[in-house]
Amino acid sequence: MNPTKPETQTLNRADTFKLAAAGALILIALASFYLFPNISQLVRVIGLLIAVGAAVAIALKTELGAETLEFLRGSRSEVRKVVWPTRAETTQTTLIVIAMVVVMGILLWLLDILLLWLVRLITG
């Protein structure tokens, strides 16, 4: 029997450089946002959003980014397959859950009273 080894992911040099560049771009954009308060806030926010978009675009060019994008696409297609309950089903299920919580609360309260009575009987 060959035990399977857990899958480990290693980044190659180019991917590491791309991810580092994306992180550096975000850090530079954040620093610029706060270092230039005399520039209009709208311009700074737009610049920050452009920098974040560029960083995401760079990160998606890596193998890890491609896998993440493929995972998100697969997740989206799976969410589309879900059959969501109707409003009536949701209401009925909620009422059943509330009723069961009340019933269990009463049962636990009765058990508590019984145990209290037994402890008082034993300890006098």
N, C-alpha and C positions, 0 to 999 in steps of 0.2 A: 504494500500500500504506500502510495506517495502522498504524504500530507501536503496540502496546498499551502503555499506561503501567502501571507496577506500581501495584497497589491500595494506596492509603494510607488509614489510618484516622485520623480526627480526632474528638476528643471534644467534645461541645457543653458549654456552661457548666454545665448541670444535672448531667450525668454527671461532670464534673470535680469539682463540689461534692460529689456523693455519694461518689465515690472518696476524696476528701480527708477527708470526715466518717468514712468507714469506717476509714481509716488512723489518724485522730486517736483514734477510739474504741479501737482496738487499743493505741495508745501509752498512752492514759490508763489502760486496764485493766492493762497491764504495769507502769506506774509505780505504780499503786495496789497491785498484788500485792506489790511490793518495799518500798513505803513504809509498809505496815501489817503488820509482822511479828508484832504482838501479837494479831492476829485469827487464828482457827483456820485452818490451812492448807487444810482441806477447804472452808471457806467461800470462801477466796481463790481456790482452783482452780475452784470452781463459778462464782464471779463472772467469772473470766477466760474460762471456756468460754461463758458466756452472752454476754459482750461480743464474743467472736470470732464466735459464731453470729449476733449482731445485725449485726456488721460484714459478714459474708458475705451476709446477707440484703439489706443496703443495697447492697453491690457487685453483687449479682445483678439489681438493679432498673435497672442501667445497660444501655446498648446492648451494651457490651463483655461484661458479665456474661451477658446473654441469649445472645450468640453463643457464649460459653464453655460455657454450660449445654447449648446445642444440640449443640455439638461433643462434649461428654461423652456425651450421649444417643446420638448417632450412633456414637461409638466403642464404646459398650456393645453396641449392636445388631450391629456388625461383629464384635466378639469372640464373640458368640453364634453367628455363622455359621462360625467356624473349626472345622475337623475336626481334633481333637487326636489324636496318634498313641497307639496302645495301648502297654502296658508292654512287650510283646514287640518291637514295632517300635522303640521307644526303645532297648531293650537291644541289638538287632541293629545299629542305626545307631551306637550308642556303640562297640561292638566293632569295627565297620568303621573308624571314625575312629581308634581306638587302633592298629589294625593298620596303617593308612596312615601314621600318625605314626612308627611303628617302622620301616616300610619306607623312608620318606623320610629318617629319621635314619641308617639304614645306608647309603643311597645317598650322602648328603652326607658321611658319614664316609669312604666309599671315595673320593669325589672329593677330599676333603681330603688323604688319603694319596697319591693320584696327583699332585696339585699339589705336595705336599711333595717327592715323589720327583723330579718334573721340576725344581723349583727347586734341589735339591741336585745334580742332574745338570748343570744349566747353570752354577751357581756353583762347582762343584767341591767 
